[in-house]
């Protein structure tokens, strides 16, 4: 069977999910338990500080163990993109697997930058878990003090009332709020982890394709076509489109024309040297 980059990226995604998701889930379980333990009792500044310290420790521990497997995944995706571009340029049915040593100096710099920026994104959004919790708990503490002073609410009732409010602020249906997307929707840690690993893989492969196409002098490429892609309004107008980075025979792409088109997008760039302008 001929090599299929989208299938290989999907397999890489599945393997990454299997290796990395349990680490995020373990962190979420621990943070959940710590938050629930804290909000089930009257809030104090000391209790909040202790909780935030524990959350930070869990986040730091998680980041330390996910960095290497995530970077390995990004490198593998990048190498697949480079290998596929070489395969198409040479008219072969199978790829010749490449290694880090086969990358150009520019490609090494690029893949390292992808690794660092991807890890920084994960670190930023994991730390948002702590920030979200901190903001909610500080608000809850102020409310608790206000209710005691102004309303004389009994301690037991106040604790449970505030706890319900805090759960609404901190948690979403699928877990802890880890990310708020461009539409203002709160994304749970599990779904965030799934999305970010898939995005890193697709991004690395597409960046590799662009880089190796440039070194080979290939300027024409096509957006991949796959079932379901046309059903997504963010992808429908791009399915199968052909672009020429020079704009000689086909439209010159804008930055928005390069995949991916949304966080879970699986579209990739397909080099089309067969359509290259030769005049």
C-alpha positions as CSV (number, residue, x, y, z in Angstrom):
1,X,0.0,0.0,0.0
2,X,1.3,3.4,-1.0
3,X,2.4,5.8,1.8
4,X,-0.4,8.1,3.1
5,X,0.8,11.0,5.2
6,X,-2.6,11.8,6.7
7,X,-2.9,8.2,7.9
8,X,0.6,8.3,9.4
9,X,-0.2,11.5,11.2
10,X,-3.4,10.1,12.5
11,X,-1.5,7.1,13.9
12,X,1.1,9.4,15.4
13,X,-1.8,11.4,17.0
14,X,-3.3,8.2,18.4
15,X,0.0,7.1,19.9
16,X,0.7,10.5,21.4
17,X,-2.8,10.6,22.9
18,X,-2.1,7.2,24.5
19,X,1.2,8.3,25.9
20,X,0.4,11.8,27.0
21,X,-3.3,12.0,27.9
22,X,-3.0,9.8,31.0
23,X,-0.4,12.2,32.3
24,X,-2.9,15.1,32.0
25,X,-5.7,13.0,33.4
26,X,-3.6,12.1,36.4
27,X,-2.9,15.8,37.0
28,X,-6.5,16.6,36.7
29,X,-7.6,14.0,39.2
30,X,-5.1,15.3,41.7
31,X,-6.1,18.9,41.2
32,X,-9.8,18.1,41.3
33,X,-9.4,16.3,44.7
34,X,-7.4,19.2,46.1
35,X,-9.9,21.8,45.0
36,X,-12.9,19.9,46.3
37,X,-11.2,19.3,49.6
38,X,-10.5,23.1,50.0
39,X,-13.9,24.4,49.0
40,X,-15.8,21.8,51.1
41,X,-14.6,23.8,54.2
42,X,-14.7,27.5,55.1
43,X,-12.2,29.4,52.9
44,X,-9.2,31.1,54.4
45,X,-6.3,32.9,52.9
46,X,-3.9,30.2,54.2
47,X,-6.0,27.4,52.7
48,X,-6.2,29.1,49.3
49,X,-2.4,29.7,49.3
50,X,-1.7,26.0,50.3
51,X,-4.1,24.8,47.5
52,X,-2.5,27.1,44.9
53,X,1.0,25.8,45.9
54,X,-0.2,22.2,45.5
55,X,-1.7,23.0,42.1
56,X,1.5,24.6,41.0
57,X,3.5,21.6,42.1
58,X,1.2,19.3,40.1
59,X,1.5,21.5,37.0
60,X,5.3,21.7,37.3
61,X,5.5,17.9,37.6
62,X,3.2,17.4,34.7
63,X,5.2,19.7,32.4
64,X,8.4,18.0,33.3
65,X,7.1,14.6,32.2
66,X,5.2,15.6,29.1
67,X,7.9,17.7,27.5
68,X,10.0,14.9,26.1
69,X,7.2,12.8,24.6
70,X,5.6,15.9,23.1
71,X,8.9,17.1,21.6
72,X,9.5,13.6,20.2
73,X,6.0,13.6,18.6
74,X,6.6,17.0,17.0
75,X,9.9,15.9,15.6
76,X,8.4,12.7,14.2
77,X,5.6,14.8,12.6
78,X,8.1,17.1,11.1
79,X,10.3,14.3,9.7
80,X,7.2,12.7,8.1
81,X,6.3,16.0,6.4
82,X,9.9,16.3,5.1
83,X,10.0,12.7,4.0
84,X,6.6,13.0,2.2
85,X,7.7,16.1,0.3
86,X,10.9,14.3,-0.8
87,X,8.8,11.2,-1.9
88,X,6.5,13.3,-4.0
89,X,9.3,15.3,-5.5
90,X,11.0,12.0,-6.6
91,X,7.9,10.3,-7.8
92,X,8.2,7.4,-5.4
93,X,5.4,5.3,-3.8
94,X,7.1,4.9,-0.4
95,X,9.0,7.3,1.7
96,X,12.6,7.1,2.6
97,X,12.6,7.6,6.4
98,X,14.7,10.6,7.4
99,X,16.3,11.5,10.7
100,X,17.1,14.7,12.5
101,X,20.6,14.5,10.9
102,X,19.0,14.8,7.5
103,X,17.5,18.2,8.2
104,X,19.0,21.4,6.9
105,X,20.2,24.0,9.3
106,X,17.1,26.1,8.7
107,X,14.9,23.1,9.3
108,X,16.6,22.2,12.5
109,X,16.1,25.8,13.7
110,X,12.4,25.6,12.6
111,X,11.6,22.3,14.3
112,X,13.3,23.5,17.5
113,X,11.2,26.6,17.5
114,X,8.0,24.6,17.0
115,X,9.0,22.4,19.9
116,X,9.6,25.4,22.2
117,X,6.6,27.4,21.2
118,X,4.3,24.4,21.5
119,X,5.6,23.6,25.0
120,X,5.3,27.2,26.0
121,X,1.7,27.2,24.9
122,X,1.0,24.1,27.0
123,X,2.7,25.6,30.0
124,X,0.8,28.9,29.7
125,X,-2.6,27.1,29.5
126,X,-1.8,24.7,32.3
127,X,-0.9,27.6,34.5
128,X,-4.2,29.1,33.5
129,X,-5.8,26.3,35.6
130,X,-4.0,27.8,38.7
131,X,-5.0,31.3,37.7
132,X,-8.6,30.4,37.1
133,X,-8.8,28.6,40.5
134,X,-7.0,31.5,42.3
135,X,-9.4,34.1,40.9
136,X,-12.5,32.0,41.8
137,X,-11.3,31.2,45.3
138,X,-10.4,34.8,46.1
139,X,-13.8,35.8,44.9
140,X,-15.3,33.1,47.1
141,X,-13.4,34.2,50.1
142,X,-14.6,37.8,49.7
143,X,-18.2,36.6,49.3
144,X,-17.9,34.4,52.4
145,X,-16.6,37.3,54.5
146,X,-19.3,39.6,53.1
147,X,-22.1,37.1,53.8
148,X,-21.0,36.6,57.3
149,X,-20.8,40.3,58.1
150,X,-23.7,41.6,56.1
151,X,-26.2,38.7,56.0
152,X,-25.3,36.6,59.0
153,X,-25.5,33.4,56.9
154,X,-24.8,30.3,58.9
155,X,-21.4,28.9,58.3
156,X,-22.5,25.5,56.9
157,X,-25.0,27.0,54.5
158,X,-22.5,29.6,53.3
159,X,-19.8,27.0,52.6
160,X,-22.0,24.9,50.4
161,X,-23.5,27.8,48.6
162,X,-20.1,29.2,47.8
163,X,-18.8,25.8,46.9
164,X,-21.5,25.4,44.2
165,X,-20.7,28.8,42.8
166,X,-17.0,28.0,42.7
167,X,-17.6,24.7,40.9
168,X,-19.4,26.6,38.2
169,X,-16.5,29.0,37.8
170,X,-13.7,26.4,37.9
171,X,-15.1,23.3,36.3
172,X,-16.7,22.5,32.9
173,X,-18.6,19.3,32.0
174,X,-15.4,17.4,31.1
175,X,-13.2,18.6,33.9
176,X,-11.1,21.6,35.0
177,X,-11.2,24.7,32.8
178,X,-7.8,24.7,31.1
179,X,-8.4,27.0,28.2
180,X,-10.8,29.6,26.8
181,X,-11.0,29.6,23.0
182,X,-11.4,32.5,20.7
183,X,-15.2,32.3,20.9
184,X,-15.0,32.5,24.7
185,X,-15.9,28.9,25.3
186,X,-14.2,27.1,28.3
187,X,-12.3,24.0,27.3
188,X,-11.6,21.3,29.8
189,X,-8.1,19.9,30.4
190,X,-8.7,16.6,28.7
191,X,-10.1,18.1,25.6
192,X,-7.4,20.7,25.6
193,X,-4.7,18.0,25.8
194,X,-6.3,16.1,22.9
195,X,-6.6,19.2,20.8
196,X,-3.1,20.6,21.5
197,X,-1.3,17.4,20.7
198,X,-3.2,17.0,17.4
199,X,-2.5,20.6,16.5
200,X,1.2,20.2,17.2
201,X,1.5,17.2,14.9
202,X,-0.4,18.8,12.0
203,X,1.5,22.1,12.4
204,X,4.9,20.4,12.4
205,X,4.1,18.3,9.3
206,X,2.8,21.3,7.4
207,X,5.7,23.5,8.4
208,X,8.1,20.8,7.3
209,X,6.3,20.5,3.9
210,X,6.6,24.3,3.4
211,X,10.3,24.3,4.3
212,X,11.3,21.3,2.1
213,X,9.2,22.5,-0.8
214,X,11.2,25.8,-0.7
215,X,14.5,24.0,-0.8
216,X,13.4,21.8,-3.7
217,X,12.0,24.8,-5.6
218,X,8.4,23.5,-5.5
219,X,5.8,26.3,-5.2
220,X,2.5,24.6,-6.1
221,X,0.6,22.8,-3.4
222,X,-2.9,21.5,-2.8
223,X,-5.0,21.3,0.3
224,X,-5.8,17.7,1.3
225,X,-9.3,16.4,0.8
226,X,-10.9,14.1,3.2
227,X,-14.4,12.9,4.2
228,X,-16.1,15.3,6.6
229,X,-13.7,18.2,5.9
230,X,-16.2,19.9,3.6
231,X,-18.8,19.7,6.3
232,X,-16.9,22.0,8.6
233,X,-17.6,25.6,7.7
234,X,-14.0,26.5,8.6
235,X,-12.7,24.0,6.0
236,X,-15.3,23.9,3.3
237,X,-13.9,26.6,1.2
238,X,-10.4,25.1,1.3
239,X,-11.0,21.5,0.5
240,X,-8.8,20.5,-2.5
241,X,-7.8,24.0,-3.4
242,X,-4.6,24.5,-5.3
243,X,-2.2,27.4,-4.6
244,X,1.0,28.6,-6.1
245,X,3.4,30.5,-3.8
246,X,4.4,32.5,-6.9
247,X,0.9,33.1,-8.1
248,X,1.9,32.3,-11.7
249,X,-0.7,29.6,-12.5
250,X,-2.8,29.3,-9.4
251,X,-3.8,31.8,-6.7
252,X,-1.1,33.0,-4.4
253,X,-2.0,32.0,-0.9
254,X,-2.6,34.4,1.9
255,X,-1.4,33.4,5.4
256,X,-5.0,32.3,6.2
257,X,-5.0,29.9,3.2
258,X,-2.4,27.6,4.8
259,X,-3.7,24.8,7.0
260,X,-4.6,24.2,9.7
261,X,-7.9,26.1,9.7
262,X,-9.1,25.4,13.2
263,X,-7.7,23.7,16.4
264,X,-8.7,20.1,15.4
265,X,-8.2,20.5,11.7
266,X,-6.5,17.6,9.9
267,X,-5.9,19.3,6.6
268,X,-2.3,19.1,5.2
269,X,-0.4,20.6,2.4
270,X,0.3,18.3,-0.6
271,X,3.2,19.4,-2.8
272,X,2.2,19.4,-6.5
273,X,5.4,19.6,-8.6
274,X,3.4,18.1,-11.5
275,X,1.5,21.4,-11.7
276,X,4.6,23.5,-11.4
277,X,5.0,26.5,-13.8
278,X,8.0,25.7,-16.1
279,X,7.7,28.6,-18.6
